[in-house]
Amino acid sequence: AEFNAQDMCNMVWADATVDKPHAVLFEAMGNEVNEFKHPQDFSNTVWAYANAGVNHPTLFQMLANHIVNTGSLGRFKPQDFTNIVWAYA
């Protein structure tokens, strides 16, 4: 089975909820992801990185560019926007 963006999102979200997130895991995962299909995956991923205190500028830039350039803003729920704005703050 191939590891996809939703799998990555689930992994980093789960790891971000523990007391001591694994920064190396976050770095490796951020370097691998190249596409998200669902707004909640964007939202949960950036929330996980921010909650874990892990900075991955390349991933955050890729996600921001995707959101802006694909015209997909209408697909995001208010909670998705809230999580994304909080994570980028």
PDB file of N, CA, C and O in Angstrom:
ATOM      1  N   ALA A   1       0.837  -1.180   0.000  1.00  0.00           N
ATOM      2  CA  ALA A   1       0.000   0.000   0.000  1.00  0.00           C
ATOM      3  C   ALA A   1       0.883   1.245   0.000  1.00  0.00           C
ATOM      4  O   ALA A   1       1.948   1.267   0.617  1.00  0.00           O
ATOM      5  N   GLU A   2       0.432   2.258  -0.688  1.00  0.00           N
ATOM      6  CA  GLU A   2       1.183   3.505  -0.785  1.00  0.00           C
ATOM      7  C   GLU A   2       0.725   4.484   0.289  1.00  0.00           C
ATOM      8  O   GLU A   2      -0.462   4.564   0.607  1.00  0.00           O
ATOM      9  N   PHE A   3       1.666   5.216   0.834  1.00  0.00           N
ATOM     10  CA  PHE A   3       1.407   6.213   1.859  1.00  0.00           C
ATOM     11  C   PHE A   3       0.909   7.482   1.180  1.00  0.00           C
ATOM     12  O   PHE A   3       1.608   8.035   0.331  1.00  0.00           O
ATOM     13  N   ASN A   4      -0.289   7.959   1.536  1.00  0.00           N
ATOM     14  CA  ASN A   4      -0.834   9.143   0.877  1.00  0.00           C
ATOM     15  C   ASN A   4      -0.926  10.323   1.842  1.00  0.00           C
ATOM     16  O   ASN A   4      -0.556  10.208   3.010  1.00  0.00           O
ATOM     17  N   ALA A   5      -1.412  11.440   1.353  1.00  0.00           N
ATOM     18  CA  ALA A   5      -1.474  12.665   2.149  1.00  0.00           C
ATOM     19  C   ALA A   5      -2.358  12.502   3.377  1.00  0.00           C
ATOM     20  O   ALA A   5      -2.033  13.028   4.441  1.00  0.00           O
ATOM     21  N   GLN A   6      -3.453  11.795   3.251  1.00  0.00           N
ATOM     22  CA  GLN A   6      -4.318  11.607   4.413  1.00  0.00           C
ATOM     23  C   GLN A   6      -3.620  10.757   5.472  1.00  0.00           C
ATOM     24  O   GLN A   6      -3.769  11.015   6.666  1.00  0.00           O
ATOM     25  N   ASP A   7      -2.865   9.755   5.052  1.00  0.00           N
ATOM     26  CA  ASP A   7      -2.099   8.955   6.003  1.00  0.00           C
ATOM     27  C   ASP A   7      -1.102   9.841   6.743  1.00  0.00           C
ATOM     28  O   ASP A   7      -0.954   9.735   7.961  1.00  0.00           O
ATOM     29  N   MET A   8      -0.426  10.705   6.012  1.00  0.00           N
ATOM     30  CA  MET A   8       0.543  11.624   6.608  1.00  0.00           C
ATOM     31  C   MET A   8      -0.141  12.544   7.604  1.00  0.00           C
ATOM     32  O   MET A   8       0.361  12.766   8.705  1.00  0.00           O
ATOM     33  N   CYS A   9      -1.276  13.068   7.215  1.00  0.00           N
ATOM     34  CA  CYS A   9      -2.040  13.953   8.080  1.00  0.00           C
ATOM     35  C   CYS A   9      -2.404  13.239   9.379  1.00  0.00           C
ATOM     36  O   CYS A   9      -2.244  13.797  10.465  1.00  0.00           O
ATOM     37  N   ASN A  10      -2.887  12.018   9.267  1.00  0.00           N
ATOM     38  CA  ASN A  10      -3.279  11.263  10.453  1.00  0.00           C
ATOM     39  C   ASN A  10      -2.088  10.990  11.367  1.00  0.00           C
ATOM     40  O   ASN A  10      -2.213  11.055  12.590  1.00  0.00           O
ATOM     41  N   MET A  11      -0.943  10.687  10.781  1.00  0.00           N
ATOM     42  CA  MET A  11       0.260  10.398  11.571  1.00  0.00           C
ATOM     43  C   MET A  11       0.723  11.627  12.352  1.00  0.00           C
ATOM     44  O   MET A  11       0.960  11.548  13.557  1.00  0.00           O
ATOM     45  N   VAL A  12       0.849  12.760  11.663  1.00  0.00           N
ATOM     46  CA  VAL A  12       1.359  13.944  12.363  1.00  0.00           C
ATOM     47  C   VAL A  12       0.336  14.472  13.360  1.00  0.00           C
ATOM     48  O   VAL A  12       0.714  14.992  14.410  1.00  0.00           O
ATOM     49  N   TRP A  13      -0.956  14.349  13.051  1.00  0.00           N
ATOM     50  CA  TRP A  13      -1.987  14.779  13.991  1.00  0.00           C
ATOM     51  C   TRP A  13      -1.882  13.951  15.267  1.00  0.00           C
ATOM     52  O   TRP A  13      -1.887  14.497  16.370  1.00  0.00           O
ATOM     53  N   ALA A  14      -1.787  12.639  15.112  1.00  0.00           N
ATOM     54  CA  ALA A  14      -1.690  11.762  16.283  1.00  0.00           C
ATOM     55  C   ALA A  14      -0.421  12.061  17.081  1.00  0.00           C
ATOM     56  O   ALA A  14      -0.455  12.123  18.310  1.00  0.00           O
ATOM     57  N   ASP A  15       0.686  12.245  16.385  1.00  0.00           N
ATOM     58  CA  ASP A  15       1.943  12.509  17.082  1.00  0.00           C
ATOM     59  C   ASP A  15       1.915  13.863  17.781  1.00  0.00           C
ATOM     60  O   ASP A  15       2.548  14.035  18.823  1.00  0.00           O
ATOM     61  N   ALA A  16       1.198  14.811  17.226  1.00  0.00           N
ATOM     62  CA  ALA A  16       1.124  16.145  17.837  1.00  0.00           C
ATOM     63  C   ALA A  16       0.330  16.130  19.138  1.00  0.00           C
ATOM     64  O   ALA A  16       0.454  17.049  19.947  1.00  0.00           O
ATOM     65  N   THR A  17      -0.468  15.117  19.344  1.00  0.00           N
ATOM     66  CA  THR A  17      -1.296  15.065  20.550  1.00  0.00           C
ATOM     67  C   THR A  17      -0.587  14.419  21.739  1.00  0.00           C
ATOM     68  O   THR A  17      -1.122  14.422  22.847  1.00  0.00           O
ATOM     69  N   VAL A  18       0.598  13.870  21.527  1.00  0.00           N
ATOM     70  CA  VAL A  18       1.350  13.279  22.642  1.00  0.00           C
ATOM     71  C   VAL A  18       2.188  14.355  23.327  1.00  0.00           C
ATOM     72  O   VAL A  18       2.384  15.444  22.788  1.00  0.00           O
ATOM     73  N   ASP A  19       2.667  14.041  24.496  1.00  0.00           N
ATOM     74  CA  ASP A  19       3.423  15.034  25.264  1.00  0.00           C
ATOM     75  C   ASP A  19       4.746  15.427  24.618  1.00  0.00           C
ATOM     76  O   ASP A  19       5.186  16.568  24.765  1.00  0.00           O
ATOM     77  N   LYS A  20       5.380  14.515  23.915  1.00  0.00           N
ATOM     78  CA  LYS A  20       6.684  14.794  23.316  1.00  0.00           C
ATOM     79  C   LYS A  20       6.669  14.384  21.851  1.00  0.00           C
ATOM     80  O   LYS A  20       7.117  13.287  21.517  1.00  0.00           O
ATOM     81  N   PRO A  21       6.160  15.245  20.966  1.00  0.00           N
ATOM     82  CA  PRO A  21       6.126  14.898  19.547  1.00  0.00           C
ATOM     83  C   PRO A  21       7.533  14.669  18.997  1.00  0.00           C
ATOM     84  O   PRO A  21       8.510  15.226  19.497  1.00  0.00           O
ATOM     85  N   HIS A  22       7.610  13.866  17.992  1.00  0.00           N
ATOM     86  CA  HIS A  22       8.883  13.459  17.390  1.00  0.00           C
ATOM     87  C   HIS A  22       9.218  14.390  16.229  1.00  0.00           C
ATOM     88  O   HIS A  22       8.696  14.214  15.128  1.00  0.00           O
ATOM     89  N   ALA A  23      10.078  15.374  16.458  1.00  0.00           N
ATOM     90  CA  ALA A  23      10.394  16.405  15.460  1.00  0.00           C
ATOM     91  C   ALA A  23      10.974  15.819  14.180  1.00  0.00           C
ATOM     92  O   ALA A  23      10.710  16.338  13.096  1.00  0.00           O
ATOM     93  N   VAL A  24      11.755  14.757  14.282  1.00  0.00           N
ATOM     94  CA  VAL A  24      12.349  14.146  13.089  1.00  0.00           C
ATOM     95  C   VAL A  24      11.257  13.546  12.206  1.00  0.00           C
ATOM     96  O   VAL A  24      11.336  13.622  10.980  1.00  0.00           O
ATOM     97  N   LEU A  25      10.240  12.951  12.827  1.00  0.00           N
ATOM     98  CA  LEU A  25       9.109  12.420  12.066  1.00  0.00           C
ATOM     99  C   LEU A  25       8.419  13.543  11.306  1.00  0.00           C
ATOM    100  O   LEU A  25       8.102  13.392  10.126  1.00  0.00           O
ATOM    101  N   PHE A  26       8.187  14.664  11.972  1.00  0.00           N
ATOM    102  CA  PHE A  26       7.526  15.798  11.319  1.00  0.00           C
ATOM    103  C   PHE A  26       8.356  16.311  10.141  1.00  0.00           C
ATOM    104  O   PHE A  26       7.810  16.621   9.082  1.00  0.00           O
ATOM    105  N   GLU A  27       9.652  16.397  10.324  1.00  0.00           N
ATOM    106  CA  GLU A  27      10.531  16.872   9.251  1.00  0.00           C
ATOM    107  C   GLU A  27      10.459  15.932   8.050  1.00  0.00           C
ATOM    108  O   GLU A  27      10.311  16.376   6.912  1.00  0.00           O
ATOM    109  N   ALA A  28      10.563  14.638   8.312  1.00  0.00           N
ATOM    110  CA  ALA A  28      10.534  13.645   7.228  1.00  0.00           C
ATOM    111  C   ALA A  28       9.189  13.647   6.510  1.00  0.00           C
ATOM    112  O   ALA A  28       9.135  13.594   5.281  1.00  0.00           O
ATOM    113  N   MET A  29       8.117  13.706   7.270  1.00  0.00           N
ATOM    114  CA  MET A  29       6.783  13.695   6.656  1.00  0.00           C
ATOM    115  C   MET A  29       6.565  14.945   5.813  1.00  0.00           C
ATOM    116  O   MET A  29       6.021  14.866   4.711  1.00  0.00           O
ATOM    117  N   GLY A  30       6.982  16.087   6.322  1.00  0.00           N
ATOM    118  CA  GLY A  30       6.823  17.336   5.587  1.00  0.00           C
ATOM    119  C   GLY A  30       7.587  17.352   4.284  1.00  0.00           C
ATOM    120  O   GLY A  30       7.182  18.016   3.330  1.00  0.00           O
ATOM    121  N   ASN A  31       8.690  16.627   4.235  1.00  0.00           N
ATOM    122  CA  ASN A  31       9.486  16.554   3.007  1.00  0.00           C
ATOM    123  C   ASN A  31       8.873  15.626   1.971  1.00  0.00           C
ATOM    124  O   ASN A  31       9.221  15.712   0.794  1.00  0.00           O
ATOM    125  N   GLU A  32       7.978  14.751   2.374  1.00  0.00           N
ATOM    126  CA  GLU A  32       7.409  13.757   1.469  1.00  0.00           C
ATOM    127  C   GLU A  32       6.087  14.167   0.835  1.00  0.00           C
ATOM    128  O   GLU A  32       5.799  13.793  -0.302  1.00  0.00           O
ATOM    129  N   VAL A  33       5.298  14.919   1.552  1.00  0.00           N
ATOM    130  CA  VAL A  33       3.962  15.236   1.042  1.00  0.00           C
ATOM    131  C   VAL A  33       4.053  16.214  -0.122  1.00  0.00           C
ATOM    132  O   VAL A  33       4.837  17.162  -0.092  1.00  0.00           O
ATOM    133  N   ASN A  34       3.247  15.973  -1.139  1.00  0.00           N
ATOM    134  CA  ASN A  34       3.247  16.884  -2.280  1.00  0.00           C
ATOM    135  C   ASN A  34       1.846  17.216  -2.766  1.00  0.00           C
ATOM    136  O   ASN A  34       1.685  17.985  -3.714  1.00  0.00           O
ATOM    137  N   GLU A  35       0.824  16.641  -2.124  1.00  0.00           N
ATOM    138  CA  GLU A  35      -0.534  16.964  -2.554  1.00  0.00           C
ATOM    139  C   GLU A  35      -1.534  16.567  -1.479  1.00  0.00           C
ATOM    140  O   GLU A  35      -1.397  15.532  -0.826  1.00  0.00           O
ATOM    141  N   PHE A  36      -2.534  17.409  -1.313  1.00  0.00           N
ATOM    142  CA  PHE A  36      -3.647  17.119  -0.422  1.00  0.00           C
ATOM    143  C   PHE A  36      -4.919  17.238  -1.244  1.00  0.00           C
ATOM    144  O   PHE A  36      -5.028  18.119  -2.097  1.00  0.00           O
ATOM    145  N   LYS A  37      -5.869  16.369  -0.996  1.00  0.00           N
ATOM    146  CA  LYS A  37      -7.119  16.399  -1.764  1.00  0.00           C
ATOM    147  C   LYS A  37      -8.286  16.954  -0.971  1.00  0.00           C
ATOM    148  O   LYS A  37      -9.251  17.452  -1.551  1.00  0.00           O
ATOM    149  N   HIS A  38      -8.209  16.874   0.343  1.00  0.00           N
ATOM    150  CA  HIS A  38      -9.338  17.266   1.177  1.00  0.00           C
ATOM    151  C   HIS A  38      -8.953  18.438   2.080  1.00  0.00           C
ATOM    152  O   HIS A  38      -7.887  18.419   2.695  1.00  0.00           O
ATOM    153  N   PRO A  39      -9.804  19.448   2.165  1.00  0.00           N
ATOM    154  CA  PRO A  39      -9.502  20.603   3.008  1.00  0.00           C
ATOM    155  C   PRO A  39      -9.170  20.230   4.452  1.00  0.00           C
ATOM    156  O   PRO A  39      -8.304  20.851   5.068  1.00  0.00           O
ATOM    157  N   GLN A  40      -9.847  19.230   4.990  1.00  0.00           N
ATOM    158  CA  GLN A  40      -9.570  18.844   6.372  1.00  0.00           C
ATOM    159  C   GLN A  40      -8.145  18.319   6.526  1.00  0.00           C
ATOM    160  O   GLN A  40      -7.547  18.470   7.591  1.00  0.00           O
ATOM    161  N   ASP A  41      -7.592  17.707   5.484  1.00  0.00           N
ATOM    162  CA  ASP A  41      -6.204  17.247   5.536  1.00  0.00           C
ATOM    163  C   ASP A  41      -5.247  18.434   5.656  1.00  0.00           C
ATOM    164  O   ASP A  41      -4.287  18.383   6.425  1.00  0.00           O
ATOM    165  N   PHE A  42      -5.509  19.501   4.897  1.00  0.00           N
ATOM    166  CA  PHE A  42      -4.702  20.725   5.022  1.00  0.00           C
ATOM    167  C   PHE A  42      -4.772  21.226   6.459  1.00  0.00           C
ATOM    168  O   PHE A  42      -3.756  21.446   7.119  1.00  0.00           O
ATOM    169  N   SER A  43      -5.992  21.394   6.911  1.00  0.00           N
ATOM    170  CA  SER A  43      -6.256  21.972   8.213  1.00  0.00           C
ATOM    171  C   SER A  43      -5.612  21.164   9.331  1.00  0.00           C
ATOM    172  O   SER A  43      -4.921  21.723  10.183  1.00  0.00           O
ATOM    173  N   ASN A  44      -5.830  19.874   9.335  1.00  0.00           N
ATOM    174  CA  ASN A  44      -5.290  19.029  10.402  1.00  0.00           C
ATOM    175  C   ASN A  44      -3.768  18.962  10.366  1.00  0.00           C
ATOM    176  O   ASN A  44      -3.122  18.870  11.410  1.00  0.00           O
ATOM    177  N   THR A  45      -3.199  19.008   9.176  1.00  0.00           N
ATOM    178  CA  THR A  45      -1.746  18.925   9.056  1.00  0.00           C
ATOM    179  C   THR A  45      -1.086  20.178   9.620  1.00  0.00           C
ATOM    180  O   THR A  45      -0.168  20.076  10.435  1.00  0.00           O
ATOM    181  N   VAL A  46      -1.537  21.353   9.200  1.00  0.00           N
ATOM    182  CA  VAL A  46      -0.900  22.574   9.714  1.00  0.00           C
ATOM    183  C   VAL A  46      -1.178  22.747  11.201  1.00  0.00           C
ATOM    184  O   VAL A  46      -0.333  23.267  11.929  1.00  0.00           O
ATOM    185  N   TRP A  47      -2.361  22.315  11.664  1.00  0.00           N
ATOM    186  CA  TRP A  47      -2.651  22.347  13.092  1.00  0.00           C
ATOM    187  C   TRP A  47      -1.648  21.478  13.842  1.00  0.00           C
ATOM    188  O   TRP A  47      -1.114  21.890  14.872  1.00  0.00           O
ATOM    189  N   ALA A  48      -1.391  20.279  13.328  1.00  0.00           N
ATOM    190  CA  ALA A  48      -0.470  19.348  13.989  1.00  0.00           C
ATOM    191  C   ALA A  48       0.932  19.932  14.097  1.00  0.00           C
ATOM    192  O   ALA A  48       1.560  19.853  15.152  1.00  0.00           O
ATOM    193  N   TYR A  49       1.423  20.518  13.012  1.00  0.00           N
ATOM    194  CA  TYR A  49       2.764  21.116  13.040  1.00  0.00           C
ATOM    195  C   TYR A  49       2.825  22.260  14.044  1.00  0.00           C
ATOM    196  O   TYR A  49       3.772  22.355  14.824  1.00  0.00           O
ATOM    197  N   ALA A  50       1.820  23.126  14.024  1.00  0.00           N
ATOM    198  CA  ALA A  50       1.816  24.260  14.947  1.00  0.00           C
ATOM    199  C   ALA A  50       1.667  23.784  16.391  1.00  0.00           C
ATOM    200  O   ALA A  50       2.357  24.282  17.280  1.00  0.00           O
ATOM    201  N   ASN A  51       0.791  22.845  16.627  1.00  0.00           N
ATOM    202  CA  ASN A  51       0.569  22.337  17.978  1.00  0.00           C
ATOM    203  C   ASN A  51       1.822  21.660  18.533  1.00  0.00           C
ATOM    204  O   ASN A  51       2.102  21.744  19.728  1.00  0.00           O
ATOM    205  N   ALA A  52       2.572  20.989  17.659  1.00  0.00           N
ATOM    206  CA  ALA A  52       3.798  20.309  18.079  1.00  0.00           C
ATOM    207  C   ALA A  52       4.976  21.279  18.185  1.00  0.00           C
ATOM    208  O   ALA A  52       6.033  20.921  18.705  1.00  0.00           O
ATOM    209  N   GLY A  53       4.793  22.505  17.692  1.00  0.00           N
ATOM    210  CA  GLY A  53       5.876  23.479  17.720  1.00  0.00           C
ATOM    211  C   GLY A  53       6.967  23.179  16.717  1.00  0.00           C
ATOM    212  O   GLY A  53       8.130  23.530  16.920  1.00  0.00           O
ATOM    213  N   VAL A  54       6.584  22.524  15.627  1.00  0.00           N
ATOM    214  CA  VAL A  54       7.544  22.152  14.587  1.00  0.00           C
ATOM    215  C   VAL A  54       7.364  23.086  13.397  1.00  0.00           C
ATOM    216  O   VAL A  54       6.265  23.214  12.856  1.00  0.00           O
ATOM    217  N   ASN A  55       8.440  23.730  13.001  1.00  0.00           N
ATOM    218  CA  ASN A  55       8.419  24.646  11.869  1.00  0.00           C
ATOM    219  C   ASN A  55       8.911  23.921  10.619  1.00  0.00           C
ATOM    220  O   ASN A  55      10.004  23.354  10.610  1.00  0.00           O
ATOM    221  N   HIS A  56       8.100  23.946   9.569  1.00  0.00           N
ATOM    222  CA  HIS A  56       8.500  23.352   8.288  1.00  0.00           C
ATOM    223  C   HIS A  56       8.078  24.330   7.188  1.00  0.00           C
ATOM    224  O   HIS A  56       7.033  24.144   6.565  1.00  0.00           O
ATOM    225  N   PRO A  57       8.887  25.377   6.945  1.00  0.00           N
ATOM    226  CA  PRO A  57       8.510  26.431   5.999  1.00  0.00           C
ATOM    227  C   PRO A  57       8.165  25.922   4.604  1.00  0.00           C
ATOM    228  O   PRO A  57       7.257  26.453   3.966  1.00  0.00           O
ATOM    229  N   THR A  58       8.866  24.913   4.123  1.00  0.00           N
ATOM    230  CA  THR A  58       8.598  24.398   2.774  1.00  0.00           C
ATOM    231  C   THR A  58       7.196  23.821   2.687  1.00  0.00           C
ATOM    232  O   THR A  58       6.470  24.088   1.729  1.00  0.00           O
ATOM    233  N   LEU A  59       6.811  23.033   3.680  1.00  0.00           N
ATOM    234  CA  LEU A  59       5.468  22.443   3.694  1.00  0.00           C
ATOM    235  C   LEU A  59       4.413  23.536   3.800  1.00  0.00           C
ATOM    236  O   LEU A  59       3.433  23.522   3.055  1.00  0.00           O
ATOM    237  N   PHE A  60       4.602  24.480   4.715  1.00  0.00           N
ATOM    238  CA  PHE A  60       3.616  25.546   4.891  1.00  0.00           C
ATOM    239  C   PHE A  60       3.485  26.395   3.623  1.00  0.00           C
ATOM    240  O   PHE A  60       2.381  26.807   3.268  1.00  0.00           O
ATOM    241  N   GLN A  61       4.586  26.658   2.948  1.00  0.00           N
ATOM    242  CA  GLN A  61       4.535  27.435   1.703  1.00  0.00           C
ATOM    243  C   GLN A  61       3.810  26.660   0.614  1.00  0.00           C
ATOM    244  O   GLN A  61       3.001  27.230  -0.117  1.00  0.00           O
ATOM    245  N   MET A  62       4.093  25.358   0.495  1.00  0.00           N
ATOM    246  CA  MET A  62       3.427  24.522  -0.498  1.00  0.00           C
ATOM    247  C   MET A  62       1.930  24.495  -0.254  1.00  0.00           C
ATOM    248  O   MET A  62       1.145  24.618  -1.194  1.00  0.00           O
ATOM    249  N   LEU A  63       1.527  24.334   0.997  1.00  0.00           N
ATOM    250  CA  LEU A  63       0.100  24.299   1.315  1.00  0.00           C
ATOM    251  C   LEU A  63      -0.568  25.635   1.029  1.00  0.00           C
ATOM    252  O   LEU A  63      -1.658  25.674   0.460  1.00  0.00           O
ATOM    253  N   ALA A  64       0.074  26.727   1.417  1.00  0.00           N
ATOM    254  CA  ALA A  64      -0.492  28.056   1.158  1.00  0.00           C
ATOM    255  C   ALA A  64      -0.642  28.304  -0.339  1.00  0.00           C
ATOM    256  O   ALA A  64      -1.673  28.802  -0.791  1.00  0.00           O
ATOM    257  N   ASN A  65       0.380  27.960  -1.097  1.00  0.00           N
ATOM    258  CA  ASN A  65       0.310  28.132  -2.558  1.00  0.00           C
ATOM    259  C   ASN A  65      -0.814  27.310  -3.157  1.00  0.00           C
ATOM    260  O   ASN A  65      -1.527  27.785  -4.041  1.00  0.00           O
ATOM    261  N   HIS A  66      -0.979  26.104  -2.695  1.00  0.00           N
ATOM    262  CA  HIS A  66      -2.031  25.240  -3.222  1.00  0.00           C
ATOM    263  C   HIS A  66      -3.414  25.830  -2.943  1.00  0.00           C
ATOM    264  O   HIS A  66      -4.270  25.884  -3.826  1.00  0.00           O
ATOM    265  N   ILE A  67      -3.612  26.264  -1.714  1.00  0.00           N
ATOM    266  CA  ILE A  67      -4.911  26.831  -1.350  1.00  0.00           C
ATOM    267  C   ILE A  67      -5.221  28.058  -2.205  1.00  0.00           C
ATOM    268  O   ILE A  67      -6.338  28.199  -2.703  1.00  0.00           O
ATOM    269  N   VAL A  68      -4.259  28.930  -2.375  1.00  0.00           N
ATOM    270  CA  VAL A  68      -4.462  30.175  -3.116  1.00  0.00           C
ATOM    271  C   VAL A  68      -4.591  29.922  -4.620  1.00  0.00           C
ATOM    272  O   VAL A  68      -5.443  30.520  -5.277  1.00  0.00           O
ATOM    273  N   ASN A  69      -3.760  29.049  -5.161  1.00  0.00           N
ATOM    274  CA  ASN A  69      -3.686  28.878  -6.620  1.00  0.00           C
ATOM    275  C   ASN A  69      -4.712  27.933  -7.227  1.00  0.00           C
ATOM    276  O   ASN A  69      -4.925  27.964  -8.439  1.00  0.00           O
ATOM    277  N   THR A  70      -5.352  27.098  -6.420  1.00  0.00           N
ATOM    278  CA  THR A  70      -6.292  26.136  -7.004  1.00  0.00           C
ATOM    279  C   THR A  70      -7.729  26.612  -6.978  1.00  0.00           C
ATOM    280  O   THR A  70      -8.603  25.961  -7.550  1.00  0.00           O
ATOM    281  N   GLY A  71      -7.989  27.719  -6.334  1.00  0.00           N
ATOM    282  CA  GLY A  71      -9.358  28.212  -6.258  1.00  0.00           C
ATOM    283  C   GLY A  71     -10.248  27.307  -5.426  1.00  0.00           C
ATOM    284  O   GLY A  71     -11.455  27.233  -5.659  1.00  0.00           O
ATOM    285  N   SER A  72      -9.658  26.617  -4.458  1.00  0.00           N
ATOM    286  CA  SER A  72     -10.406  25.644  -3.671  1.00  0.00           C
ATOM    287  C   SER A  72     -10.940  26.201  -2.351  1.00  0.00           C
ATOM    288  O   SER A  72     -11.438  25.443  -1.518  1.00  0.00           O
ATOM    289  N   LEU A  73     -10.842  27.508  -2.153  1.00  0.00           N
ATOM    290  CA  LEU A  73     -11.257  28.087  -0.875  1.00  0.00           C
ATOM    291  C   LEU A  73     -12.716  27.799  -0.534  1.00  0.00           C
ATOM    292  O   LEU A  73     -13.063  27.687   0.642  1.00  0.00           O
ATOM    293  N   GLY A  74     -13.564  27.678  -1.534  1.00  0.00           N
ATOM    294  CA  GLY A  74     -14.978  27.415  -1.305  1.00  0.00           C
ATOM    295  C   GLY A  74     -15.255  26.047  -0.711  1.00  0.00           C
ATOM    296  O   GLY A  74     -16.349  25.805  -0.201  1.00  0.00           O
ATOM    297  N   ARG A  75     -14.297  25.162  -0.769  1.00  0.00           N
ATOM    298  CA  ARG A  75     -14.472  23.806  -0.231  1.00  0.00           C
ATOM    299  C   ARG A  75     -14.151  23.717   1.257  1.00  0.00           C
ATOM    300  O   ARG A  75     -14.428  22.695   1.883  1.00  0.00           O
ATOM    301  N   PHE A  76     -13.571  24.768   1.833  1.00  0.00           N
ATOM    302  CA  PHE A  76     -13.153  24.736   3.231  1.00  0.00           C
ATOM    303  C   PHE A  76     -14.303  25.109   4.156  1.00  0.00           C
ATOM    304  O   PHE A  76     -15.045  26.056   3.894  1.00  0.00           O
ATOM    305  N   LYS A  77     -14.441  24.355   5.237  1.00  0.00           N
ATOM    306  CA  LYS A  77     -15.427  24.656   6.268  1.00  0.00           C
ATOM    307  C   LYS A  77     -14.833  25.708   7.208  1.00  0.00           C
ATOM    308  O   LYS A  77     -13.614  25.872   7.264  1.00  0.00           O
ATOM    309  N   PRO A  78     -15.689  26.419   7.946  1.00  0.00           N
ATOM    310  CA  PRO A  78     -15.175  27.435   8.877  1.00  0.00           C
ATOM    311  C   PRO A  78     -14.119  26.886   9.847  1.00  0.00           C
ATOM    312  O   PRO A  78     -13.135  27.570  10.130  1.00  0.00           O
ATOM    313  N   GLN A  79     -14.305  25.675  10.354  1.00  0.00           N
ATOM    314  CA  GLN A  79     -13.320  25.101  11.279  1.00  0.00           C
ATOM    315  C   GLN A  79     -11.977  24.886  10.594  1.00  0.00           C
ATOM    316  O   GLN A  79     -10.926  25.066  11.210  1.00  0.00           O
ATOM    317  N   ASP A  80     -12.011  24.498   9.305  1.00  0.00           N
ATOM    318  CA  ASP A  80     -10.765  24.333   8.545  1.00  0.00           C
ATOM    319  C   ASP A  80     -10.016  25.662   8.476  1.00  0.00           C
ATOM    320  O   ASP A  80      -8.811  25.717   8.721  1.00  0.00           O
ATOM    321  N   PHE A  81     -10.742  26.740   8.139  1.00  0.00           N
ATOM    322  CA  PHE A  81     -10.122  28.066   8.072  1.00  0.00           C
ATOM    323  C   PHE A  81      -9.538  28.475   9.426  1.00  0.00           C
ATOM    324  O   PHE A  81      -8.425  28.995   9.506  1.00  0.00           O
ATOM    325  N   THR A  82     -10.305  28.231  10.476  1.00  0.00           N
ATOM    326  CA  THR A  82      -9.847  28.593  11.819  1.00  0.00           C
ATOM    327  C   THR A  82      -8.541  27.888  12.156  1.00  0.00           C
ATOM    328  O   THR A  82      -7.599  28.520  12.635  1.00  0.00           O
ATOM    329  N   ASN A  83      -8.480  26.595  11.909  1.00  0.00           N
ATOM    330  CA  ASN A  83      -7.258  25.833  12.210  1.00  0.00           C
ATOM    331  C   ASN A  83      -6.075  26.322  11.374  1.00  0.00           C
ATOM    332  O   ASN A  83      -4.957  26.422  11.880  1.00  0.00           O
ATOM    333  N   ILE A  84      -6.313  26.622  10.118  1.00  0.00           N
ATOM    334  CA  ILE A  84      -5.244  27.067   9.227  1.00  0.00           C
ATOM    335  C   ILE A  84      -4.718  28.440   9.656  1.00  0.00           C
ATOM    336  O   ILE A  84      -3.507  28.644   9.745  1.00  0.00           O
ATOM    337  N   VAL A  85      -5.618  29.364   9.917  1.00  0.00           N
ATOM    338  CA  VAL A  85      -5.186  30.705  10.320  1.00  0.00           C
ATOM    339  C   VAL A  85      -4.429  30.626  11.638  1.00  0.00           C
ATOM    340  O   VAL A  85      -3.397  31.278  11.797  1.00  0.00           O
ATOM    341  N   TRP A  86      -4.930  29.833  12.591  1.00  0.00           N
ATOM    342  CA  TRP A  86      -4.235  29.688  13.876  1.00  0.00           C
ATOM    343  C   TRP A  86      -2.837  29.114  13.663  1.00  0.00           C
ATOM    344  O   TRP A  86      -1.873  29.589  14.264  1.00  0.00           O
ATOM    345  N   ALA A  87      -2.723  28.100  12.813  1.00  0.00           N
ATOM    346  CA  ALA A  87      -1.428  27.458  12.580  1.00  0.00           C
ATOM    347  C   ALA A  87      -0.428  28.402  11.924  1.00  0.00           C
ATOM    348  O   ALA A  87       0.757  28.368  12.253  1.00  0.00           O
ATOM    349  N   TYR A  88      -0.884  29.235  11.009  1.00  0.00           N
ATOM    350  CA  TYR A  88       0.015  30.156  10.321  1.00  0.00           C
ATOM    351  C   TYR A  88       0.370  31.372  11.176  1.00  0.00           C
ATOM    352  O   TYR A  88       1.323  32.092  10.881  1.00  0.00           O
ATOM    353  N   ALA A  89      -0.402  31.590  12.229  1.00  0.00           N
ATOM    354  CA  ALA A  89      -0.137  32.764  13.101  1.00  0.00           C
ATOM    355  C   ALA A  89       1.078  32.528  13.870  1.00  0.00           C
ATOM    356  O   ALA A  89       1.483  33.380  14.661  1.00  0.00           O
TER     357      ALA A  89
END
